[in-house]
Every structure is written in structure tokens, then in C-alpha cells.
Amino acid sequence: MQRFSAVIVMALAACVALVSVGCVDEAKYNAVLLRNREQEKLLQEKESQLATLAERVSAQQALAANAQRMLQEKEEHLGSVMQERDAVREAFDKLTEIYEKLAGRSWVGGGPLPEEVNIALRELADQYSFLEYDAATGTVRFAADITFDSGSNVVKPTARTAISKLGGILASDVAKGIKAGITGHTDSVPVKKATTKALLAELGKPATNQGLSEARAEAVADILKGAGVAPTSISTSGKGQTQAIADNRTAAGKARNRRVEIFLSMGP
């Protein structure tokens, strides 16, 4: 009996142990389950936050796309405005150039030049790349770099030939009554060469761009007179750097500004 009771006790002890073990496993399970639920809840919160952020990102992307579209439209509009501005500026520059040509005339024209003279002047301009003729204003223009050496009033041989031919046209019967106002121009670079200063002093002119422009206009006038043009039909003046037709800040602009212009008009 005692032995049976011991067996019973031992069995009960084993059961208690098994139950005890079973209770520990269930607790661990419950703890893991609780942690999983907490992780799931946290994951759901993160997913919600990510969804909210995604909505915000999408909204910002839409705003950025709209801003980009508006910027592109503004740039296209700006480009159009810039083109219009450049066209207006170009037209204004041309009008200014014509105005300055007309303002520099020594005589008020009495009408257009004879067509025979216009034809002859166009043909002359076609022969020489450094010579331009504008029939609208009656202006003959010589590039100073081709016509003169730097700082000199001595006309180069090729330019002398062209000016002599111009004189022959103006001295012809078809050009009777035409007046020639010769105007010299320079760029904005001051006169620095000692030889140029000595030359201008010898001519009784100031050692400035004004003096140099006057000397060059007079040199052209002397060639026209030698070709038969009446001295009374010719006047000369110098404008120095005051009537620039291009930007003196660039080499190309300076080259354009160094010039001699002859304004032709029908005299009284």
C-alpha cells in the first residue's frame, strides 16, 4: 500500500511537473503572440505613415511638374520677348544709322540722285569690298582700315584708285549739281603714336581722334578734286568717335567705326 501510495505520489508529481512545463510554454507563446501583435500594430502604423508620405510626395511631384510647366512657358515667352526686343533693337539701330547719316550731311538734298549715278555707284561698290553704297541715303562709305594705315591720313593705293573712280563719276555730266559732304570717323581708342601726333601737329590739327578724322576726310577730298570734282562741290568734316555705328568695346565694332563717309545730294 505504501508502495502504491509512493507510486501515486510519484505520478502526481510527474503530472504536476508536466503541467508546470505546459504552463511555461504557454506563457512563452502568449508573450511571443503579444510581441507579434505589437509588431503588427507598429507595422500598420508605419504603413499608414508611408501611405501619407507617398501622398505628400505625389502632391509635391504634381506641384513640381506644374511649376516646371509654368517655368517652361515663361522661358518660351521670354524667348519670344527677347526675339522681339532684338528685332526692335536692330530696326532702331538701322534708323539711328540712317538718321546720323542724314544729320551729317553738309547740304540739304534737293531730290534723289540721277539713276545713272546710282547705277555707276553700285557698280563701283561691286568692284571693291571695302566700299559700300547706300542708295537710300546717297552714302558712300570707305572702311578706314583698308583706306589708311593705322594713325595715318595717307590713302593706300587700292583705296586711292577707288576714290579716283568715284571722283570720275561725280565729275561726269550726269552727276552735275551733286554735292559731296565728306566726313571722317574713328573708333574710341585715343591717338597715341608719336608719328600720328607729329602729323596732326604739322597739319595744324589737335592730336586727337577729332583731328585724325578731319585729316582723313580732307585727304579723300584732295583725291576727288584731283579726279575733276569741283572744290565748291565738296565739304569736309570730322566727327572723331562721336558718331559710332557699332560697339567700340569689340574689335569688330571698332573696325566698323573707323570709316570715311561721303554723303551725296543734289545741290541747289
Secondary structure as the mmCIF struct_conf table of DSSP 4:
data_model
#
loop_
_struct_conf.conf_type_id
_struct_conf.id
_struct_conf.beg_label_comp_id
_struct_conf.beg_label_asym_id
_struct_conf.beg_label_seq_id
_struct_conf.end_label_comp_id
_struct_conf.end_label_asym_id
_struct_conf.end_label_seq_id
HELX_RH_AL_P HELX_RH_AL_P1 GLN A 2 ALA A 103
TURN_TY1_P TURN_TY1_P1 GLY A 104 GLY A 104
BEND BEND1 SER A 106 TRP A 107
BEND BEND2 GLY A 111 GLY A 111
HELX_LH_PP_P HELX_LH_PP_P1 PRO A 112 PRO A 114
HELX_RH_AL_P HELX_RH_AL_P2 GLU A 115 GLN A 127
TURN_TY1_P TURN_TY1_P2 SER A 129 PHE A 130
STRN STRN1 LEU A 131 ASP A 134
TURN_TY1_P TURN_TY1_P3 ALA A 135 GLY A 138
STRN STRN2 THR A 139 ALA A 143
HELX_RH_AL_P HELX_RH_AL_P3 ALA A 144 THR A 147
STRN STRN3 PHE A 148 PHE A 148
TURN_TY1_P TURN_TY1_P4 SER A 150 GLY A 151
HELX_LH_PP_P HELX_LH_PP_P2 VAL A 154 VAL A 154
STRN STRN4 VAL A 155 VAL A 155
HELX_LH_PP_P HELX_LH_PP_P3 LYS A 156 LYS A 156
HELX_RH_AL_P HELX_RH_AL_P4 PRO A 157 LEU A 170
TURN_TY1_P TURN_TY1_P5 ALA A 171 ALA A 171
BEND BEND3 SER A 172 SER A 172
HELX_RH_3T_P HELX_RH_3T_P1 ASP A 173 ALA A 175
TURN_TY1_P TURN_TY1_P6 LYS A 176 GLY A 177
STRN STRN5 ILE A 178 HIS A 185
BEND BEND4 SER A 188 SER A 188
HELX_LH_PP_P HELX_LH_PP_P4 VAL A 189 VAL A 191
HELX_RH_AL_P HELX_RH_AL_P5 ALA A 194 GLU A 202
TURN_TY1_P TURN_TY1_P7 LEU A 203 GLY A 204
BEND BEND5 ALA A 207 THR A 208
HELX_RH_AL_P HELX_RH_AL_P6 ASN A 209 GLY A 226
TURN_TY1_P TURN_TY1_P8 ALA A 227 GLY A 228
HELX_RH_3T_P HELX_RH_3T_P2 PRO A 231 SER A 233
STRN STRN6 ILE A 234 GLY A 238
TURN_TY1_P TURN_TY1_P9 GLY A 240 GLN A 243
BEND BEND6 ILE A 245 ALA A 246
TURN_TY1_P TURN_TY1_P10 ASN A 248 ARG A 249
BEND BEND7 THR A 250 THR A 250
HELX_RH_AL_P HELX_RH_AL_P7 ALA A 251 ASN A 257
BEND BEND8 ARG A 258 ARG A 258
STRN STRN7 ARG A 259 MET A 266
#
